[in-house]
């Protein structure tokens, strides 16, 4: 597993915790890094992803709500919602090539979500990418 993929997993775990408990991001990071073992570069990238995705969560949630037809945001599984937040943040910030961001989101879904999640997330992310590129 690449260090960047591990960073994405860590960022997703912190986002999930934030989404469910709505604690301060700094508190979540502090607690998370007490038990998670990782190289400094992995920690740094994971924290960057978490902080960025959390900061843009409201705007990215609005985008997802527009794009996920027949699904209210609250009906999307929490893990899928946070994979979308993370991936859309990466698409907007350019931390990696588009294809890599979408592939990584699909891999996260395969590991942490349901069997149907990869196809659903792929569809939403493709639509999100088109909207982002329009701007």
N, CA, C and O atoms as a DFTB+ gen file, in Angstrom:
540 C
 N C O
     1  1       0.843      -1.174       0.000
     2  2       0.000       0.000       0.000
     3  2       0.892       1.241       0.000
     4  3       1.864       1.335       0.749
     5  1       0.529       2.184      -0.862
     6  2       1.335       3.400      -0.936
     7  2       1.090       4.280       0.289
     8  3       0.063       4.170       0.960
     9  1       2.046       5.144       0.557
    10  2       1.902       6.056       1.692
    11  2       0.752       7.030       1.461
    12  3       0.055       7.402       2.405
    13  1       0.550       7.441       0.224
    14  2      -0.557       8.368      -0.065
    15  2      -1.905       7.674       0.133
    16  3      -2.855       8.294       0.611
    17  1      -1.995       6.414      -0.224
    18  2      -3.251       5.691       0.018
    19  2      -3.496       5.561       1.512
    20  3      -4.619       5.742       1.982
    21  1      -2.443       5.247       2.255
    22  2      -2.589       5.147       3.712
    23  2      -3.006       6.497       4.291
    24  3      -3.820       6.553       5.212
    25  1      -2.455       7.575       3.758
    26  2      -2.846       8.920       4.201
    27  2      -4.332       9.152       3.952
    28  3      -5.027       9.722       4.793
    29  1      -4.812       8.713       2.801
    30  2      -6.238       8.878       2.494
    31  2      -7.100       8.065       3.448
    32  3      -8.162       8.520       3.872
    33  1      -6.646       6.871       3.784
    34  2      -7.391       6.059       4.753
    35  2      -7.452       6.759       6.108
    36  3      -8.510       6.820       6.733
    37  1      -6.330       7.280       6.551
    38  2      -6.305       7.996       7.827
    39  2      -7.211       9.227       7.771
    40  3      -7.973       9.483       8.704
    41  1      -7.128       9.985       6.683
    42  2      -7.969      11.179       6.542
    43  2      -9.446      10.796       6.564
    44  3     -10.257      11.476       7.192
    45  1      -9.793       9.713       5.882
    46  2     -11.176       9.237       5.869
    47  2     -11.630       8.860       7.273
    48  3     -12.748       9.185       7.672
    49  1     -10.785       8.188       8.010
    50  2     -11.145       7.799       9.374
    51  2     -11.398       9.028      10.249
    52  3     -12.341       9.051      11.039
    53  1     -10.554      10.045      10.103
    54  2     -10.757      11.269      10.888
    55  2     -12.021      12.005      10.438
    56  3     -12.761      12.529      11.271
    57  1     -12.273      12.048       9.125
    58  2     -13.494      12.679       8.622
    59  2     -14.731      11.967       9.143
    60  3     -15.706      12.608       9.536
    61  1     -14.692      10.653       9.145
    62  2     -15.815       9.863       9.639
    63  2     -16.080      10.194      11.103
    64  3     -17.227      10.396      11.502
    65  1     -15.026      10.249      11.894
    66  2     -15.169      10.588      13.314
    67  2     -15.732      12.001      13.474
    68  3     -16.613      12.230      14.303
    69  1     -15.224      12.943      12.684
    70  2     -15.728      14.315      12.737
    71  2     -17.199      14.360      12.348
    72  3     -17.988      15.040      13.005
    73  1     -17.577      13.655      11.301
    74  2     -18.952      13.653      10.809
    75  2     -19.922      13.133      11.865
    76  3     -21.014      13.677      12.034
    77  1     -19.531      12.100      12.561
    78  2     -20.431      11.511      13.544
    79  2     -20.482      12.291      14.849
    80  3     -21.537      12.380      15.477
    81  1     -19.336      12.863      15.269
    82  2     -19.301      13.517      16.565
    83  2     -19.235      15.022      16.538
    84  3     -19.513      15.671      17.547
    85  1     -18.871      15.597      15.399
    86  2     -18.737      17.042      15.220
    87  2     -17.863      17.702      16.300
    88  3     -18.151      18.801      16.774
    89  1     -16.798      17.001      16.665
    90  2     -15.809      17.584      17.565
    91  2     -14.909      18.515      16.768
    92  3     -14.913      18.494      15.537
    93  1     -14.148      19.320      17.467
    94  2     -13.204      20.210      16.794
    95  2     -12.172      19.368      16.040
    96  3     -11.666      18.385      16.582
    97  1     -11.856      19.741      14.804
    98  2     -10.884      18.972      14.014
    99  2      -9.543      18.794      14.729
   100  3      -8.957      17.713      14.668
   101  1      -9.054      19.821      15.398
   102  2      -7.767      19.718      16.096
   103  2      -7.824      18.653      17.193
   104  3      -6.847      17.940      17.423
   105  1      -8.952      18.551      17.854
   106  2      -9.123      17.543      18.907
   107  2      -9.136      16.136      18.300
   108  3      -8.542      15.210      18.852
   109  1      -9.805      15.990      17.181
   110  2      -9.855      14.690      16.512
   111  2      -8.452      14.272      16.078
   112  3      -8.038      13.136      16.306
   113  1      -7.728      15.190      15.455
   114  2      -6.363      14.876      15.006
   115  2      -5.464      14.488      16.179
   116  3      -4.738      13.496      16.116
   117  1      -5.521      15.264      17.226
   118  2      -4.678      14.993      18.390
   119  2      -4.951      13.593      18.940
   120  3      -4.023      12.834      19.217
   121  1      -6.212      13.266      19.090
   122  2      -6.585      11.948      19.609
   123  2      -6.217      10.845      18.619
   124  3      -5.704       9.799      19.016
   125  1      -6.477      11.076      17.337
   126  2      -6.213      10.071      16.316
   127  2      -4.737       9.706      16.252
   128  3      -4.386       8.527      16.209
   129  1      -3.874      10.716      16.247
   130  2      -2.446      10.458      16.083
   131  2      -1.799       9.863      17.325
   132  3      -0.647       9.431      17.277
   133  1      -2.518       9.837      18.424
   134  2      -1.982       9.156      19.614
   135  2      -1.917       7.645      19.389
   136  3      -1.036       6.969      19.920
   137  1      -2.854       7.124      18.602
   138  2      -2.901       5.671      18.423
   139  2      -2.492       5.205      17.022
   140  3      -2.119       4.045      16.845
   141  1      -2.555       6.083      16.037
   142  2      -2.210       5.681      14.668
   143  2      -0.707       5.803      14.451
   144  3      -0.100       6.817      14.795
   145  1      -0.122       4.770      13.884
   146  2       1.310       4.789      13.587
   147  2       1.499       5.105      12.118
   148  3       0.893       4.484      11.246
   149  1       2.361       6.090      11.861
   150  2       2.615       6.465      10.476
   151  2       3.872       7.305      10.391
   152  3       4.269       7.969      11.349
   153  1       4.484       7.258       9.226
   154  2       5.639       8.110       8.954
   155  2       5.179       9.568       8.954
   156  3       4.004       9.856       8.727
   157  1       6.099      10.467       9.207
   158  2       5.765      11.893       9.282
   159  2       5.124      12.393       7.988
   160  3       4.169      13.168       8.041
   161  1       5.621      11.972       6.841
   162  2       5.050      12.428       5.571
   163  2       3.615      11.922       5.387
   164  3       2.773      12.625       4.827
   165  1       3.345      10.715       5.855
   166  2       1.995      10.155       5.785
   167  2       1.059      10.948       6.686
   168  3      -0.054      11.293       6.288
   169  1       1.511      11.233       7.893
   170  2       0.705      12.013       8.841
   171  2       0.405      13.403       8.287
   172  3      -0.719      13.896       8.376
   173  1       1.426      14.017       7.718
   174  2       1.276      15.382       7.208
   175  2       0.236      15.426       6.083
   176  3      -0.642      16.289       6.077
   177  1       0.341      14.493       5.134
   178  2      -0.612      14.471       4.019
   179  2      -2.012      14.120       4.515
   180  3      -2.991      14.718       4.067
   181  1      -2.120      13.174       5.420
   182  2      -3.424      12.797       5.969
   183  2      -4.082      13.983       6.671
   184  3      -5.274      14.234       6.493
   185  1      -3.310      14.698       7.458
   186  2      -3.855      15.865       8.160
   187  2      -4.270      16.957       7.178
   188  3      -5.301      17.604       7.364
   189  1      -3.469      17.159       6.136
   190  2      -3.812      18.141       5.108
   191  2      -5.141      17.774       4.448
   192  3      -6.008      18.628       4.265
   193  1      -5.293      16.509       4.096
   194  2      -6.535      16.048       3.466
   195  2      -7.722      16.201       4.405
   196  3      -8.776      16.696       4.005
   197  1      -7.553      15.779       5.642
   198  2      -8.640      15.866       6.624
   199  2      -9.061      17.316       6.835
   200  3     -10.246      17.642       6.761
   201  1      -8.097      18.176       7.096
   202  2      -8.408      19.578       7.372
   203  2      -9.063      20.249       6.169
   204  3     -10.020      21.009       6.322
   205  1      -8.551      19.971       4.978
   206  2      -9.123      20.570       3.774
   207  2     -10.528      20.067       3.492
   208  3     -11.426      20.851       3.184
   209  1     -10.716      18.755       3.599
   210  2     -12.039      18.179       3.335
   211  2     -13.052      18.636       4.380
   212  3     -14.213      18.889       4.056
   213  1     -12.619      18.740       5.610
   214  2     -13.519      19.209       6.677
   215  2     -13.890      20.672       6.449
   216  3     -15.051      21.049       6.605
   217  1     -12.929      21.481       6.088
   218  2     -13.182      22.908       5.862
   219  2     -14.133      23.135       4.685
   220  3     -14.919      24.082       4.696
   221  1     -14.062      22.277       3.681
   222  2     -14.912      22.420       2.493
   223  2     -16.165      21.544       2.553
   224  3     -16.905      21.460       1.574
   225  1     -16.405      20.900       3.679
   226  2     -17.511      19.932       3.774
   227  2     -18.856      20.542       3.399
   228  3     -19.619      19.929       2.652
   229  1     -19.154      21.708       3.890
   230  2     -20.462      22.306       3.616
   231  2     -20.653      22.558       2.118
   232  3     -21.689      22.204       1.553
   233  1     -19.661      23.163       1.482
   234  2     -19.760      23.436       0.040
   235  2     -19.812      22.139      -0.755
   236  3     -20.586      22.020      -1.705
   237  1     -18.993      21.170      -0.371
   238  2     -18.976      19.902      -1.103
   239  2     -20.261      19.112      -0.880
   240  3     -20.721      18.407      -1.779
   241  1     -20.841      19.225       0.307
   242  2     -22.123      18.563       0.574
   243  2     -23.222      19.141      -0.312
   244  3     -24.077      18.403      -0.801
   245  1     -23.202      20.439      -0.519
   246  2     -24.208      21.069      -1.397
   247  2     -24.063      20.554      -2.829
   248  3     -25.057      20.294      -3.508
   249  1     -22.833      20.413      -3.274
   250  2     -22.587      19.877      -4.611
   251  2     -23.094      18.440      -4.714
   252  3     -23.765      18.087      -5.683
   253  1     -22.780      17.622      -3.734
   254  2     -23.224      16.219      -3.734
   255  2     -24.747      16.152      -3.711
   256  3     -25.334      15.327      -4.411
   257  1     -25.391      16.998      -2.928
   258  2     -26.855      16.998      -2.853
   259  2     -27.477      17.293      -4.220
   260  3     -28.499      16.710      -4.579
   261  1     -26.858      18.200      -4.979
   262  2     -27.362      18.515      -6.323
   263  2     -27.162      17.349      -7.280
   264  3     -28.000      17.099      -8.147
   265  1     -26.057      16.643      -7.122
   266  2     -25.669      15.625      -8.094
   267  2     -26.225      14.236      -7.820
   268  3     -26.375      13.441      -8.748
   269  1     -26.529      13.933      -6.584
   270  2     -26.999      12.584      -6.249
   271  2     -28.520      12.548      -6.336
   272  3     -29.230      12.753      -5.351
   273  1     -28.985      12.284      -7.527
   274  2     -30.416      12.281      -7.801
   275  2     -31.127      11.254      -6.943
   276  3     -30.666      10.126      -6.771
   277  1     -32.253      11.675      -6.415
   278  2     -33.115      10.817      -5.592
   279  2     -32.474      10.402      -4.265
   280  3     -32.964       9.485      -3.605
   281  1     -31.397      11.059      -3.872
   282  2     -30.753      10.741      -2.599
   283  2     -30.501      12.031      -1.828
   284  3     -29.737      12.888      -2.272
   285  1     -31.142      12.164      -0.681
   286  2     -30.804      13.273       0.204
   287  2     -29.457      12.950       0.837
   288  3     -29.125      11.783       1.046
   289  1     -28.692      13.979       1.137
   290  2     -27.352      13.798       1.695
   291  2     -27.382      12.923       2.947
   292  3     -26.513      12.072       3.141
   293  1     -28.383      13.137       3.784
   294  2     -28.440      12.343       5.020
   295  2     -28.732      10.864       4.775
   296  3     -28.489      10.036       5.652
   297  1     -29.244      10.527       3.607
   298  2     -29.523       9.126       3.275
   299  2     -28.300       8.398       2.750
   300  3     -28.268       7.168       2.720
   301  1     -27.290       9.157       2.337
   302  2     -26.056       8.530       1.858
   303  2     -25.305       8.003       3.071
   304  3     -25.159       8.706       4.071
   305  1     -24.838       6.788       2.983
   306  2     -24.100       6.193       4.105
   307  2     -22.969       7.119       4.545
   308  3     -22.310       7.742       3.712
   309  1     -22.749       7.204       5.844
   310  2     -21.742       8.125       6.388
   311  2     -20.366       7.892       5.766
   312  3     -19.660       8.855       5.467
   313  1     -19.980       6.654       5.570
   314  2     -18.653       6.389       5.004
   315  2     -18.587       6.879       3.559
   316  3     -17.569       7.429       3.139
   317  1     -19.664       6.684       2.795
   318  2     -19.697       7.142       1.405
   319  2     -19.695       8.667       1.332
   320  3     -19.024       9.258       0.485
   321  1     -20.446       9.291       2.222
   322  2     -20.495      10.753       2.278
   323  2     -19.091      11.322       2.518
   324  3     -18.713      12.332       1.925
   325  1     -18.339      10.674       3.377
   326  2     -16.999      11.167       3.695
   327  2     -15.974      10.834       2.618
   328  3     -15.019      11.585       2.420
   329  1     -16.158       9.729       1.928
   330  2     -15.302       9.445       0.759
   331  2     -15.536      10.528      -0.290
   332  3     -14.583      11.011      -0.902
   333  1     -16.790      10.912      -0.501
   334  2     -17.104      11.970      -1.456
   335  2     -16.477      13.295      -1.021
   336  3     -15.895      14.005      -1.841
   337  1     -16.592      13.625       0.248
   338  2     -15.993      14.872       0.747
   339  2     -14.492      14.900       0.481
   340  3     -13.944      15.901       0.020
   341  1     -13.852      13.796       0.778
   342  2     -12.402      13.703       0.599
   343  2     -12.026      13.816      -0.880
   344  3     -11.132      14.581      -1.241
   345  1     -12.704      13.061      -1.720
   346  2     -12.378      13.051      -3.146
   347  2     -12.672      14.399      -3.807
   348  3     -11.881      14.869      -4.625
   349  1     -13.787      15.016      -3.465
   350  2     -14.113      16.305      -4.070
   351  2     -13.122      17.370      -3.612
   352  3     -12.735      18.238      -4.394
   353  1     -12.715      17.308      -2.353
   354  2     -11.666      18.230      -1.899
   355  2     -10.409      18.042      -2.756
   356  3      -9.808      19.016      -3.208
   357  1     -10.021      16.788      -2.971
   358  2      -8.818      16.532      -3.770
   359  2      -8.996      16.986      -5.220
   360  3      -8.061      17.519      -5.817
   361  1     -10.178      16.782      -5.787
   362  2     -10.423      17.233      -7.157
   363  2     -10.280      18.748      -7.255
   364  3      -9.708      19.268      -8.213
   365  1     -10.802      19.444      -6.263
   366  2     -10.744      20.911      -6.276
   367  2      -9.349      21.440      -5.980
   368  3      -8.952      22.474      -6.516
   369  1      -8.609      20.748      -5.138
   370  2      -7.306      21.279      -4.711
   371  2      -6.157      20.833      -5.604
   372  3      -5.075      21.418      -5.566
   373  1      -6.389      19.797      -6.408
   374  2      -5.350      19.335      -7.312
   375  2      -4.196      18.625      -6.618
   376  3      -3.060      18.704      -7.086
   377  1      -4.458      17.936      -5.516
   378  2      -3.393      17.221      -4.803
   379  2      -2.885      16.009      -5.571
   380  3      -1.803      15.493      -5.290
   381  1      -3.678      15.559      -6.546
   382  2      -3.292      14.398      -7.361
   383  2      -4.043      14.483      -8.690
   384  3      -5.032      15.209      -8.789
   385  1      -3.589      13.757      -9.707
   386  2      -4.315      13.730     -10.983
   387  2      -5.752      13.210     -10.783
   388  3      -6.009      12.387      -9.905
   389  1      -6.658      13.699     -11.600
   390  2      -8.074      13.352     -11.490
   391  2      -8.289      11.842     -11.457
   392  3      -9.010      11.333     -10.599
   393  1      -7.670      11.136     -12.382
   394  2      -7.843       9.685     -12.450
   395  2      -7.413       9.020     -11.143
   396  3      -8.068       8.089     -10.675
   397  1      -6.336       9.485     -10.565
   398  2      -5.846       8.925      -9.299
   399  2      -6.849       9.189      -8.184
   400  3      -7.153       8.293      -7.397
   401  1      -7.364      10.410      -8.112
   402  2      -8.322      10.761      -7.058
   403  2      -9.547       9.853      -7.138
   404  3      -9.986       9.311      -6.124
   405  1     -10.092       9.690      -8.320
   406  2     -11.298       8.860      -8.473
   407  2     -10.981       7.394      -8.184
   408  3     -11.751       6.725      -7.495
   409  1      -9.866       6.889      -8.697
   410  2      -9.469       5.503      -8.415
   411  2      -9.280       5.267      -6.921
   412  3      -9.701       4.238      -6.391
   413  1      -8.650       6.215      -6.251
   414  2      -8.429       6.075      -4.806
   415  2      -9.758       6.075      -4.045
   416  3      -9.927       5.319      -3.089
   417  1     -10.692       6.915      -4.467
   418  2     -12.010       6.941      -3.822
   419  2     -12.720       5.596      -4.001
   420  3     -13.351       5.090      -3.072
   421  1     -12.612       5.034      -5.183
   422  2     -13.228       3.725      -5.452
   423  2     -12.580       2.651      -4.581
   424  3     -13.273       1.789      -4.040
   425  1     -11.268       2.698      -4.444
   426  2     -10.566       1.724      -3.594
   427  2     -10.978       1.867      -2.131
   428  3     -11.144       0.867      -1.433
   429  1     -11.144       3.099      -1.666
   430  2     -11.621       3.309      -0.294
   431  2     -13.016       2.709      -0.123
   432  3     -13.308       2.080       0.894
   433  1     -13.867       2.906      -1.118
   434  2     -15.217       2.358      -1.053
   435  2     -15.197       0.835      -1.033
   436  3     -15.962       0.214      -0.295
   437  1     -14.332       0.232      -1.836
   438  2     -14.229      -1.230      -1.854
   439  2     -13.785      -1.762      -0.500
   440  3     -14.227      -2.826      -0.068
   441  1     -12.918      -1.026       0.161
   442  2     -12.382      -1.482       1.443
   443  2     -13.336      -1.213       2.604
   444  3     -13.480      -2.050       3.495
   445  1     -13.987      -0.054       2.599
   446  2     -14.734       0.372       3.783
   447  2     -16.251       0.395       3.622
   448  3     -16.960       0.560       4.614
   449  1     -16.771       0.235       2.407
   450  2     -18.206       0.415       2.216
   451  2     -18.861      -0.830       1.627
   452  3     -18.314      -1.931       1.680
   453  1     -20.033      -0.622       1.073
   454  2     -20.824      -1.733       0.544
   455  2     -20.401      -2.088      -0.881
   456  3     -19.601      -1.388      -1.503
   457  1     -20.943      -3.161      -1.368
   458  2     -20.648      -3.634      -2.719
   459  2     -21.146      -2.650      -3.792
   460  3     -20.550      -2.535      -4.863
   461  1     -22.237      -1.950      -3.492
   462  2     -22.819      -1.013      -4.453
   463  2     -22.126       0.345      -4.439
   464  3     -22.266       1.119      -5.385
   465  1     -21.395       0.635      -3.398
   466  2     -20.813       1.974      -3.218
   467  2     -19.865       2.408      -4.338
   468  3     -19.967       3.549      -4.788
   469  1     -18.956       1.566      -4.806
   470  2     -18.034       2.053      -5.841
   471  2     -18.725       2.618      -7.081
   472  3     -18.316       3.660      -7.595
   473  1     -19.748       1.954      -7.556
   474  2     -20.457       2.440      -8.745
   475  2     -21.174       3.757      -8.455
   476  3     -21.136       4.681      -9.267
   477  1     -21.820       3.840      -7.309
   478  2     -22.516       5.067      -6.923
   479  2     -21.528       6.229      -6.803
   480  3     -21.757       7.305      -7.354
   481  1     -20.436       6.006      -6.084
   482  2     -19.444       7.058      -5.890
   483  2     -18.804       7.471      -7.213
   484  3     -18.570       8.656      -7.447
   485  1     -18.527       6.512      -8.064
   486  2     -17.948       6.822      -9.371
   487  2     -18.866       7.758     -10.160
   488  3     -18.404       8.729     -10.760
   489  1     -20.154       7.464     -10.156
   490  2     -21.118       8.303     -10.869
   491  2     -21.176       9.715     -10.307
   492  3     -21.172      10.687     -11.062
   493  1     -21.228       9.832      -8.993
   494  2     -21.291      11.156      -8.366
   495  2     -19.991      11.922      -8.615
   496  3     -20.027      13.115      -8.915
   497  1     -18.853      11.252      -8.494
   498  2     -17.573      11.925      -8.700
   499  2     -17.377      12.358     -10.157
   500  3     -16.811      13.421     -10.416
   501  1     -17.837      11.547     -11.100
   502  2     -17.757      11.960     -12.510
   503  2     -18.577      13.230     -12.741
   504  3     -18.131      14.152     -13.424
   505  1     -19.774      13.266     -12.169
   506  2     -20.625      14.448     -12.305
   507  2     -20.002      15.646     -11.588
   508  3     -20.046      16.766     -12.097
   509  1     -19.428      15.416     -10.421
   510  2     -18.775      16.496      -9.663
   511  2     -17.612      17.067     -10.457
   512  3     -17.426      18.283     -10.506
   513  1     -16.844      16.207     -11.067
   514  2     -15.702      16.654     -11.868
   515  2     -16.161      17.560     -13.003
   516  3     -15.538      18.589     -13.263
   517  1     -17.237      17.190     -13.677
   518  2     -17.765      18.027     -14.764
   519  2     -18.176      19.402     -14.245
   520  3     -17.912      20.417     -14.891
   521  1     -18.822      19.435     -13.077
   522  2     -19.240      20.714     -12.485
   523  2     -18.034      21.564     -12.106
   524  3     -18.018      22.772     -12.342
   525  1     -17.028      20.930     -11.519
   526  2     -15.812      21.646     -11.108
   527  2     -15.091      22.196     -12.320
   528  3     -14.592      23.321     -12.286
   529  1     -15.029      21.423     -13.386
   530  2     -14.335      21.854     -14.604
   531  2     -15.073      22.978     -15.320
   532  3     -14.461      23.740     -16.069
   533  1     -16.389      23.089     -15.098
   534  2     -17.177      24.163     -15.722
   535  2     -16.763      25.528     -15.189
   536  3     -16.882      26.537     -15.883
   537  1     -16.287      25.551     -13.978
   538  2     -15.972      26.828     -13.323
   539  2     -14.672      27.386     -13.762
   540  3     -14.271      28.454     -13.299
